[in-house]
Amino acid sequence: MYLCLCNGLTDRNVREAASAGQRTVKGVLRHHGVTPQCGKCLPYIRQTLADHTDSAAERCAPAT
């Protein structure tokens, strides 16, 4: 799903950047070589990063 129409970033692009170690919106944008335009995407990118980080932490957590 497109999160940033100005730069053509999708949720897949955000997850890819997060998997490469980016933990901030600024890092995601820098990873893809773009800059924010209108800014409407920033909350969506931030939420996608949080969701990805949370799910990655759950996969790595030891089973109890």
Contacts in CASP RR format, 6 or more apart in sequence:
PFRMAT RR
TARGET T0000
AUTHOR 0000-0000-0000
METHOD contacts of the structure
MODEL  1
MYLCLCNGLTDRNVREAASAGQRTVKGVLRHHGVTPQCGKCLPYIRQTLA
DHTDSAAERCAPAT
1 10 0 8 1.000
1 11 0 8 1.000
2 8 0 8 1.000
2 9 0 8 1.000
2 10 0 8 1.000
3 9 0 8 1.000
3 10 0 8 1.000
3 11 0 8 1.000
3 13 0 8 1.000
3 14 0 8 1.000
3 41 0 8 1.000
3 44 0 8 1.000
3 45 0 8 1.000
3 48 0 8 1.000
4 34 0 8 1.000
4 41 0 8 1.000
4 44 0 8 1.000
4 45 0 8 1.000
5 41 0 8 1.000
6 36 0 8 1.000
6 37 0 8 1.000
6 38 0 8 1.000
6 39 0 8 1.000
6 41 0 8 1.000
7 29 0 8 1.000
7 32 0 8 1.000
7 34 0 8 1.000
7 35 0 8 1.000
7 36 0 8 1.000
7 37 0 8 1.000
7 41 0 8 1.000
9 28 0 8 1.000
9 29 0 8 1.000
9 32 0 8 1.000
9 34 0 8 1.000
9 41 0 8 1.000
9 45 0 8 1.000
11 48 0 8 1.000
13 28 0 8 1.000
13 32 0 8 1.000
14 28 0 8 1.000
14 45 0 8 1.000
14 48 0 8 1.000
14 49 0 8 1.000
14 52 0 8 1.000
15 48 0 8 1.000
15 52 0 8 1.000
16 31 0 8 1.000
17 27 0 8 1.000
17 28 0 8 1.000
17 31 0 8 1.000
17 32 0 8 1.000
18 28 0 8 1.000
18 48 0 8 1.000
18 49 0 8 1.000
18 52 0 8 1.000
18 53 0 8 1.000
18 56 0 8 1.000
19 52 0 8 1.000
19 56 0 8 1.000
20 31 0 8 1.000
22 28 0 8 1.000
22 30 0 8 1.000
22 31 0 8 1.000
22 49 0 8 1.000
23 49 0 8 1.000
23 53 0 8 1.000
24 49 0 8 1.000
25 42 0 8 1.000
25 45 0 8 1.000
25 46 0 8 1.000
25 49 0 8 1.000
28 45 0 8 1.000
28 49 0 8 1.000
29 35 0 8 1.000
29 36 0 8 1.000
29 45 0 8 1.000
36 42 0 8 1.000
END
